């Protein structure tokens, strides 16, 4: 089997749990650590040898192409698929795959649009190829799988079951939201029908004795489904720029974009991301937060693990801890 150089990125979700951040911006286009979430994912795919990717869009679909264009700026070919109504992970995949011109012996990556991961895509691809699997999932181990459905595997990595949330999970391995599909697995997904690969396609493949494998990787992984997890993801990437090659140059543990004015008595802590035009006045402190474009943080303000919307003014003496401010 040849190297995997095609991919689909599922970016059609509305991001309801991220409201109000997603009122005018789809969650994959929210900026963390200096770039939209989607850019971090595209760069990761490119670094693993993916040369062609289809963005499966739906909610606020019109904002993607003006930013990414044909992908030449990012060293990758980018195409766009659109759903008038959300089709689920399976339906979106089938719709987007029309643009990939897959051969019968070809496999492709599917990336979930709100997950960031440092896992080894090439190792996942090797497992898929070596086992001749229909589908190979990225799995992560968690301490407590009760909040997730768990995916038990045998010693070879073969998936045994897909289980919904339960009080006493029988495994700590969970679905991490990155899949490799063979062309034959794709053929099992109905076209134009709302379908979940997690709840319908995978269990159906297992019941018909098809081989599904799980690639377990202990690297960085986060699901950015909530404002707090998105803020944490940005802080993580700024604190460790090696997690994403899309993160611009970080100085003194913080990321400052364009013209930023910080009073000499103010403190900007590690993991903070300040967009262009931000002003921070005397004796203020910003830790592990995102400060939106042209925001003004007045004097004697304390901000930690928070998001300040673009154009906001945080008045003197304010304390923001774990807050979404300015909407």
N, C-alpha and C positions, 0 to 999 in steps of 0.2 A: 504494500500500500504506500502511495507517495505521501510526502509531507502535506499537512493540512494548511492550505493557504486561503481558505474562504471562511467567512463568518457572518452571522446575523447578530445584531445587537438590538435587544428588545427595549425600545424607549417610548412606548406608547402609553404608559401608565399615567393616570391623573395625579397621583401623589396626594391623595386625600389626607393622609396622616401628616403630611408636611404643610398643610394649609396653616397660615396664609401665605407662606413662602411661594407656593405654587399657583397662586391666583392668576398671575400673568406670565409665569415661567414654568415650563414642564420640569419635573424634578431632575431629569438627566442633564438639564442645561443650567442648573444651579451651580454657582462657582464655589469650589473648595480648593484651598491651596493654590489659588491663582489661575485655575482653569475649570471649565465645566466638567462635571462628573464624566460625561461622555468622552471628552478629550482624553482624560486619564485612561479610560478603557481602550480607546482606539490606539493610543500610543503603546499600551501594553500588548495588544494584539499584533501590532506592526513589529514590535521587538521580537515576537515569537515566530515571525515569518508569515503572518497573514498579509496578503497583498490586496485583498478585495473584501469589503464589508458592506452589508446592507443594513441600514437603519430602519427598523420596523416602527413607524410612527403612527400616532393617532391624536392624542391630546396636544393642542397647540403645535401641530405638525409643521406649521409654516416657519417656525423659528430655527429649525435645524440647518436647512440647506444654505441660507445666507451666511451662516457661520462656517460650516464645514466645506461647502462647495463640492467639487468633484474629488476632494481629498488630496489633491496634489501638494497643498501646503503642508500636509502631514505625512507625505511619503506613502500614501496608500490610496487605492481606488475606492471611493465611497458612492454607493447608490442608495436610493430611497424607496421604501414601500409604504403605502398609506392605507389605513383602515378607517372607513367612515364610522364604523362602530367597533369598539374593542372586541377582538376575537379570542382573547385568552392567549396563553403562552403557545399552545399548539396551533391555533388558527393563525396567529401572527407569524409563526415560523413558516407555516405552509404558504402563506401569502407572500412573505419576503423571499422565500426560496426560489420563487419564479425568476428572480433577477440574478440567480447565481449560475445558471446553466451547468448544473451538476452532471458529471458522468455517473454511470451506474455503479462504478467502483469507488466513488469519491465520498469522503466524509467532510464535515464542516463543524465549526464551533458555533454554539449559541451562548451569548452572554446576557445575563439579566442586567437591566439598565440601572439598578440601584444598589449593586454590590461592587465593592472594591476588594481586590484580593492580590496578594503577592505570590500566589501559588504558581508552580512551574507548569506552564501550558505544554511545553515540549515533553515533559515526563507524562502528563496526562495523555498526550497524543501517542506516545510510545506504548503505553498500556493498552490503549484502544487498538492500535495496530497489532501488537503482539498477541492479543487475546482474540482478535477478529470479532470484536464486540459489535453489536448493533448500536448500543449507546454506552458512553462512558461518562459518568458524572464526577464532578469535583465534590468531595465530601470533607467536612471538618468535624473534629471531635470537640464536643462541648462538655462542661462539667455537669450540666443539668439539661437534659433534652426535653423536659416537660413542656417547654414553650414552643417546641418544634415537633414536626413529624420526624421520626427517626428512620434510618435506612440501615438495617443490619446487613453485614457482608460476611463471607467466609474468609479463611486464611489466604486465599488467592486473590481476594478483592471482588469476587463475584457477588452481586447484589442478590439477597435472598427475599427481600420484601420491601414494601413501602408502607409505612404505618403512620396513621394520623396521630395527633397529639394524644398523649395518655398520661395517667398519673404515675405509672411505673414503667418508663421506657425500657425496652430490652436491649437497647444499644445507645451509645453516646455519639455515633456518627450521624450527621444530619446533612441534608441536601444544601450545598453551598451556592447553587445558582449558575453554574457553568457546565454546559453539556457538550459532548461530541456526538453527533448523529451520523450514522451511515445513510446513504441515499435510500437504502431499503427500509430503514426505520422511518424516514421521512414519508415514504409511500404509504405508511400505515396511518398517517395523520390526515383526517378528512379536510378537504379544501373548502373554505368559505363557511365553516361551521365553528361556533364558539367551542373551543376545546382546551383543556388543561393537560399539558404533557405530564405534570406531576400526579394529577389525580386520575387521569384516564389513559394516556398513552403508555406510560411506564408500567402500570399494573397489567394492562392488556398484553404488552410484550412479554412480561414475566409469565403470565398464564399460558402463553403459547410457546413457552420454553425457549424464548429468544435470550441471547446472552447480553446481560447488562452488567457492567463493571463499575466499581467505585474507586476513584483515585483519591487517597487520603493524604492531605498535605497540612503540615502544622504551621505554615506561614501566615502572614497577616490576612485577616478577613473581617469585613464589616458590612452589615446590611444597613443602608442609610435610609430607612423607612420613616424615621421621625426627625424632627428638628434637632434634638439633642444628639442623635447618632450622626447626623450630618456635620454638626459642629465638631464632634469628636473626631470624625474622619479627617476633616480639614486640619485639625490640630495635630493628628497623628502624622499626616503627610508632611506638614511643615516641620515637625520635630524630627522626622526621618525622611529627608528628600529622596533617599534611595528606594523608597516604596513606589515612587512614580516618576518616570522621566519627563512627565508633563509639568512637574512642579518647577517654577522658575527659581532662580538663585535665591537662597535664604541667607540672611546675614544676622548674626547674633541670635539665632534661634527663632526669628520672626520673619515674616514675608511682607515686604512693603512694595506695593505696585505704583509705579509712576511717581508723581509729586505728592509726598506726604510730609506734613509739618508736625513735629513732635517737640514739645517744650522740653528744655534740658532737665527739668525736675520731674518730668513724667517717666513712667516705667512701662515698657511694652515687653511682656513676658514671653517665654518660649511657647511656640505653637500658635501664636497669633497671626492673623492674616488681615492686613490693612489694604483696602483698595485705594485707587488713585483719588487724590483730592481730600483725603482724610486729614483733619486737624485735631490734635490732642493737646489740651491746655495744661497748665501747671499742676503738679502734684497729683495727676491722675494715673491710674494703673489699669492696664489691659492685660489679661491673662487668658490664653487658650480660647480666643474669641475671634469672630469674623466681624469686621467693621466695614460696612458698605460704603460704596463710592460717595465722596463729597459729604460724608457725615462729620459732624462737629461734636467732639467730646469736650465739654467745658472743664473747668478746674475742679480738683478734689472729687473726682468721680472714680468709682471702683467697678470694673467690669470683669466678669470671669465666666467662662463656659457659656457665652451668650452670643446672640446674633443681633447686630444693629443694622437695620434696613438702610439702603442708600438714601442719602439726603436727610438723614435724621439729625436732630440736635438732642444731646443728652445733657440736661441742665446740671449746673454745679451741685455737688454734694450727693448726686444719685448713686445708688448701689444696685447693680444688676448682677444677679447670680443665677445662671441657668435660665435666662430669659430670652424671649424673642421680642425685640423692641422696635417700635417705629411704624407699626401697621395700624 
